[in-house]
Structures are given as structure tokens and as C-alpha cells.
Amino acid sequence: MICGCFPVWANPASSIQHREGGRALRYHLQMPDDQPNAAPSADAERLTAFHEAGHAVMAELCGRLLTEVEIVGDREHTGSVQSLAFSPDPEAEAEDVERQLKIILAGTVAEAMVSGRQGWDETSEDLATAVRLGMRLVDDCEDVLPLLEDIGADVERDLRRQWSAVEMLATELLRRKTLNGSEVRKLLADEFG
């Protein structure tokens, strides 16, 4: 479907929405198509919390200012992370794209680290967004998968180093459902030291 590129280290069912032309970016974990109105099970809610915590921790590590993290969801999504966009830096476009890819991949990687499940859902908007962004860094489709695998491995290493922060944030999300940016920064500052 998307250049035939499907990384093997991430978990299905996540999606990212990127609003072009606006300042806010929103990362979502999408509801399965077969149950758009179903309440998430406790296990699904736990995976959502880790997914969103992965996005949030990586966003903070990449210097993105978070405005909200939530696992409340709506008819289409089980959770989201909202942040302000990077100021474009033409001299550092590759680094900016790589940071964005890390944030996109972090939710799915964190979820896979918790669930032990591997593989992408080929309809994942996370994958579609990552492939589109990755194509800005490589010349052809065949090079996108190795790029995403390399960045995904970096993300996993970074999240393992900060795993206590991911766990703490996921636990807070399960308890409170929604955290504003200030609350997330305070919690992560305590964890990051």
C-alpha cells in the first residue's frame, strides 16, 4: 500500500494527525475500525496510556512544548498528545524531520515495548505519516524502511533510558485521563532530574 514498506518493530492501531498550516500538532491512537463506539477495555486503555506517554516523553526529549496529553478519546481516537510545532529551521530540516519521526514512532514503540506485540498495521496513519516524512530524507522508497528501522531503534533506546518517565506518565494518564502541558512538564522534570 505505502511503498510496500512495513517496519517490523512497532505495534498496530495507532495514527498521527498533522494539521498543516497550523501551529498545533496532535498525535492520536485510533479506535479499531470494527468498534468505533466501543469503550476501551482495561488492557486497551493501558496500551493507549503507554502509547500516548511514549509520544509525550519523546516530544519533551526532542524539545517540543506539549499542551495536552489525554486518553479520554472520542468516536475515532482513544487518546492524543497535543504540542506546539517546531519553528521551521531551513538549515536544520533533516534534524527537524528526524525529531518529528522520533515523536511519531515513539507512541507505537512504547506500546510495543509494553505489549510485546510486533509489526505495523499496514493501514496505520502512523506508518503513512512516517513514510511521507521519511521520503524527505531519502531518495527512494526502498530506503525508507531501513531509515524507519534505524530511527525506531534509536527511539527504543531513548525510551528504555527514560522508561520510568514513560511508566509514571502512563500511570498518571490512567488515573487522571487528561494532563495539561504544565502538569506533564512538572511530572517529567521530576523524572528527568
Secondary structure as GFF3:
##gff-version 3
##sequence-region A 1 193
A	DSSP	beta_strand	14	18	.	.	.	ID=ss1
A	DSSP	beta_strand	24	30	.	.	.	ID=ss2
A	DSSP	alpha_helix	42	61	.	.	.	ID=ss3
A	DSSP	beta_strand	66	70	.	.	.	ID=ss4
A	DSSP	beta_strand	77	84	.	.	.	ID=ss5
A	DSSP	three_ten_helix	90	92	.	.	.	ID=ss6
A	DSSP	alpha_helix	93	115	.	.	.	ID=ss7
A	DSSP	alpha_helix	125	134	.	.	.	ID=ss8
A	DSSP	three_ten_helix	141	143	.	.	.	ID=ss9
A	DSSP	alpha_helix	144	161	.	.	.	ID=ss10
A	DSSP	alpha_helix	163	176	.	.	.	ID=ss11
A	DSSP	beta_strand	178	180	.	.	.	ID=ss12
A	DSSP	alpha_helix	181	192	.	.	.	ID=ss13
###
